[in-house]
């Protein structure tokens, strides 16, 4: 028990620069208090003392603002930062070294008793503030869930999911090839507070910006064509019907490039 407690304190001091001492962490961090009380409640749950387990979990909720069902499985070195409003469902599983921020819900969408209704977080998952992970699927190791994301399907290992509904914006890492070309496994990725990944842009946002840039380029091109027509001594109205076929495209191209001035349309 005390070994787990020392691990938890060391983990908090590692991931939270505001933690100045072990005593401060032990006395002032509700996420730590919630985890300690959950271990007591979980022990009662496994011993079939279900009412007592629920009572301890409700006491922890009253004291910390963090609700962890006593049936949930929580690994080692888990850090619940700030913690207010965190809800963890009965069949949820949280792996080692996970980080969960305030307002996170690990919830279920099924009403089937005894079924796996809540998500599984594998090792090293980071869930940003206000994120909702809903369903009995798995979030892969070292994955990151952005703040306020609503995740309703699995996220691959190493991926980053953002948005509502969540989209994976950083693909999972490709495993090393076996054999002589095999490469050593990379070192563990640096900790990303709130699941923010540097240089990871939302693909939908990128597509919208691409369309805006394309529209701006087309508008500029139309202005160049109109200017070239004016240099050729004609106007858009003069190019309707048969008159359009009389325009020398080579001269128009040269005019667009600014190489021809005051060129008249041959008739």
C-alpha positions as CSV (number, residue, x, y, z in Angstrom):
1,X,0.0,0.0,0.0
2,X,2.7,2.5,1.0
3,X,4.7,1.5,-2.1
4,X,1.8,2.4,-4.3
5,X,1.3,5.7,-2.4
6,X,5.0,6.6,-2.9
7,X,4.6,5.8,-6.6
8,X,1.5,8.0,-6.8
9,X,3.3,11.0,-5.1
10,X,6.3,10.7,-7.3
11,X,4.1,10.5,-10.4
12,X,2.3,13.7,-9.5
13,X,5.5,15.6,-8.8
14,X,6.8,14.4,-12.1
15,X,3.8,15.5,-14.2
16,X,2.7,18.6,-12.3
17,X,5.2,21.5,-12.0
18,X,2.9,23.1,-9.4
19,X,3.6,20.3,-6.9
20,X,6.4,21.6,-4.6
21,X,6.7,18.8,-2.1
22,X,5.5,15.3,-1.2
23,X,3.6,16.7,1.8
24,X,1.8,19.1,-0.4
25,X,0.8,16.4,-2.8
26,X,-0.3,14.1,0.1
27,X,-2.5,16.7,1.7
28,X,-3.8,18.9,-1.1
29,X,-4.3,16.7,-4.2
30,X,-7.9,15.4,-4.5
31,X,-6.9,13.0,-7.3
32,X,-4.6,11.2,-5.0
33,X,-7.2,11.0,-2.2
34,X,-9.8,9.7,-4.7
35,X,-7.4,6.9,-5.8
36,X,-6.5,5.9,-2.3
37,X,-10.2,5.7,-1.3
38,X,-11.0,3.8,-4.6
39,X,-8.5,1.1,-3.6
40,X,-10.4,0.6,-0.4
41,X,-13.8,0.6,-2.2
42,X,-12.5,-1.8,-4.9
43,X,-11.2,-4.2,-2.2
44,X,-14.7,-4.2,-0.6
45,X,-16.2,-4.7,-4.1
46,X,-14.1,-7.7,-4.8
47,X,-14.9,-9.1,-1.4
48,X,-18.7,-9.0,-2.4
49,X,-19.3,-6.2,0.1
50,X,-21.1,-4.2,-2.6
51,X,-23.0,-1.7,-0.4
52,X,-20.0,-0.9,1.7
53,X,-17.9,-0.4,-1.5
54,X,-20.5,2.0,-2.9
55,X,-20.7,3.9,0.3
56,X,-16.9,4.4,0.3
57,X,-17.0,5.5,-3.3
58,X,-19.7,8.0,-2.5
59,X,-17.7,9.3,0.4
60,X,-14.8,9.8,-1.9
61,X,-17.1,11.6,-4.3
62,X,-18.3,13.9,-1.5
63,X,-14.7,14.7,-0.4
64,X,-13.0,15.1,-3.8
65,X,-15.6,15.7,-6.5
66,X,-14.3,12.6,-8.3
67,X,-16.6,9.6,-8.8
68,X,-15.0,6.3,-9.5
69,X,-17.2,3.2,-9.4
70,X,-15.8,0.6,-7.0
71,X,-16.0,-2.0,-9.8
72,X,-13.6,0.0,-12.0
73,X,-10.0,-1.2,-12.4
74,X,-7.3,1.4,-12.0
75,X,-3.6,0.7,-12.7
76,X,-0.4,2.0,-11.1
77,X,0.9,5.6,-11.4
78,X,-2.4,7.0,-12.6
79,X,-2.7,10.8,-12.2
80,X,-6.1,12.5,-11.9
81,X,-5.2,16.2,-12.2
82,X,-7.6,18.7,-10.6
83,X,-10.2,16.0,-10.8
84,X,-13.5,17.9,-10.2
85,X,-16.3,16.3,-12.2
86,X,-14.4,13.1,-13.3
87,X,-16.7,10.1,-13.6
88,X,-15.4,6.6,-14.1
89,X,-17.9,3.8,-14.8
90,X,-18.2,0.3,-13.4
91,X,-16.5,-1.7,-16.1
92,X,-13.9,0.9,-17.0
93,X,-10.3,-0.1,-17.0
94,X,-7.5,2.4,-16.6
95,X,-4.0,1.2,-17.4
96,X,-0.7,2.1,-15.8
97,X,0.7,5.7,-16.2
98,X,-2.5,7.2,-17.5
99,X,-3.3,10.9,-16.9
100,X,-6.9,12.2,-16.6
101,X,-7.9,15.8,-16.3
102,X,-11.0,17.5,-14.8
103,X,-14.4,16.9,-16.2
104,X,-13.6,13.6,-17.9
105,X,-16.3,10.9,-18.3
106,X,-15.5,7.3,-19.0
107,X,-19.0,6.3,-19.6
108,X,-21.2,3.6,-21.1
109,X,-23.9,3.6,-23.7
110,X,-25.2,0.1,-23.2
111,X,-27.9,-0.9,-20.6
112,X,-26.9,-4.6,-20.6
113,X,-26.1,-5.8,-17.1
114,X,-22.8,-7.6,-16.8
115,X,-21.6,-6.5,-20.2
116,X,-18.4,-4.5,-20.9
117,X,-20.1,-1.0,-21.1
118,X,-17.2,1.3,-20.3
119,X,-13.9,2.0,-22.1
120,X,-10.5,0.6,-21.5
121,X,-7.5,2.9,-21.4
122,X,-4.2,1.2,-22.1
123,X,-0.8,2.3,-20.7
124,X,0.1,5.9,-20.9
125,X,-3.2,7.4,-22.2
126,X,-3.8,11.1,-21.7
127,X,-7.4,12.3,-21.5
128,X,-7.8,16.1,-21.7
129,X,-10.2,18.2,-19.7
130,X,-13.9,17.7,-20.4
131,X,-13.4,14.8,-22.8
132,X,-16.1,12.1,-22.9
133,X,-15.1,8.5,-23.8
134,X,-18.3,6.6,-24.3
135,X,-18.6,2.8,-24.9
136,X,-16.9,-0.5,-24.3
137,X,-14.0,-0.1,-26.7
138,X,-10.2,0.3,-26.2
139,X,-8.0,3.4,-26.3
140,X,-4.6,2.3,-27.4
141,X,-1.4,2.7,-25.5
142,X,0.1,6.2,-25.4
143,X,-2.9,7.7,-27.2
144,X,-4.1,11.2,-26.5
145,X,-7.7,12.5,-26.2
146,X,-8.0,16.2,-26.7
147,X,-10.0,18.5,-24.4
148,X,-13.8,18.3,-24.9
149,X,-13.5,15.5,-27.4
150,X,-16.4,13.0,-27.6
151,X,-14.9,9.6,-28.4
152,X,-17.3,6.9,-29.5
153,X,-15.0,4.5,-31.3
154,X,-11.5,3.0,-30.6
155,X,-8.4,5.1,-30.9
156,X,-5.2,3.3,-32.1
157,X,-2.1,3.2,-30.1
158,X,-0.1,6.4,-30.3
159,X,-3.1,8.3,-32.0
160,X,-4.5,11.6,-31.0
161,X,-8.3,12.2,-31.2
162,X,-10.0,15.6,-31.1
163,X,-13.5,17.0,-31.9
164,X,-17.1,15.9,-31.6
165,X,-17.4,13.2,-32.7
166,X,-13.7,12.7,-32.2
167,X,-11.4,12.2,-35.3
168,X,-7.9,10.7,-35.2
169,X,-5.5,13.4,-36.3
170,X,-2.2,11.6,-35.6
171,X,-2.0,8.0,-36.9
172,X,-0.7,5.2,-34.8
173,X,3.0,4.6,-34.9
174,X,4.0,1.8,-37.4
175,X,5.7,-1.1,-35.6
176,X,9.3,-1.9,-36.4
177,X,9.9,-4.5,-39.1
178,X,11.1,-7.9,-37.9
179,X,14.4,-9.3,-39.1
180,X,17.7,-7.7,-39.9
181,X,16.0,-4.4,-40.7
182,X,14.3,-4.2,-37.4
183,X,14.9,-1.0,-35.5
184,X,15.0,-0.6,-31.7
185,X,11.8,0.6,-30.1
186,X,11.7,4.4,-29.7
187,X,11.9,5.9,-26.2
188,X,8.7,6.7,-24.5
189,X,7.1,9.9,-25.9
190,X,7.3,13.1,-23.8
191,X,4.4,13.9,-21.6
192,X,1.8,16.1,-23.3
193,X,-0.4,18.1,-20.9
194,X,-4.1,18.0,-21.7
195,X,-3.3,15.7,-24.6
196,X,-2.0,18.6,-26.8
197,X,0.3,17.2,-29.5
198,X,2.6,19.7,-31.2
199,X,2.1,20.2,-34.9
200,X,-1.0,18.1,-35.0
201,X,-3.7,19.9,-37.1
202,X,-7.3,18.8,-37.5
203,X,-7.7,17.4,-41.0
204,X,-11.1,19.0,-41.4
205,X,-9.6,22.4,-40.5
206,X,-6.8,21.8,-43.0
207,X,-9.3,20.9,-45.7
208,X,-11.3,24.1,-45.1
209,X,-8.2,26.3,-45.1
210,X,-7.2,24.6,-48.4
211,X,-10.5,25.4,-50.0
212,X,-10.2,29.1,-48.8
213,X,-6.7,29.3,-50.3
214,X,-8.0,27.7,-53.6
215,X,-10.8,30.2,-53.8
216,X,-8.5,33.1,-53.2
217,X,-6.1,31.8,-56.0
218,X,-9.0,31.5,-58.4
219,X,-10.2,35.0,-57.6
220,X,-6.8,36.3,-58.3
221,X,-6.6,34.4,-61.6
222,X,-9.9,35.8,-62.7
223,X,-8.7,39.4,-62.0
224,X,-5.6,38.7,-64.1
225,X,-7.7,37.4,-67.0
226,X,-10.0,40.5,-66.9
227,X,-6.9,42.8,-66.8
228,X,-5.4,40.9,-69.8
229,X,-8.7,41.3,-71.7
230,X,-8.6,45.1,-71.0
231,X,-5.0,45.2,-72.3
232,X,-6.2,43.4,-75.5
233,X,-8.7,46.2,-76.0
234,X,-11.8,44.3,-75.4
235,X,-14.2,43.5,-72.5
236,X,-16.0,40.5,-71.2
237,X,-19.2,41.6,-73.0
238,X,-17.4,41.5,-76.3
239,X,-16.4,37.8,-76.0
240,X,-19.9,36.3,-76.1
241,X,-20.9,34.0,-79.0
242,X,-18.8,33.9,-82.1
243,X,-16.7,36.8,-81.1
244,X,-15.0,34.6,-78.4
245,X,-13.5,32.3,-81.0
246,X,-11.7,35.3,-82.6
247,X,-9.5,35.9,-79.5
248,X,-5.9,34.9,-80.0
249,X,-5.2,32.7,-76.9
250,X,-1.4,33.1,-77.2
251,X,-1.7,36.9,-77.1
252,X,-4.1,36.6,-74.1
253,X,-1.5,34.4,-72.3
254,X,1.2,36.9,-73.1
255,X,-1.0,39.7,-71.8
256,X,-1.6,37.9,-68.6
257,X,2.2,37.6,-68.2
258,X,2.5,41.3,-68.7
259,X,4.5,41.0,-71.9
260,X,2.1,42.5,-74.3
261,X,0.7,46.0,-74.0
262,X,-2.2,47.6,-75.9
263,X,-2.7,44.6,-78.2
264,X,-5.9,44.9,-80.3
265,X,-8.1,42.0,-81.1
266,X,-7.8,40.9,-84.7
267,X,-11.0,40.5,-86.6
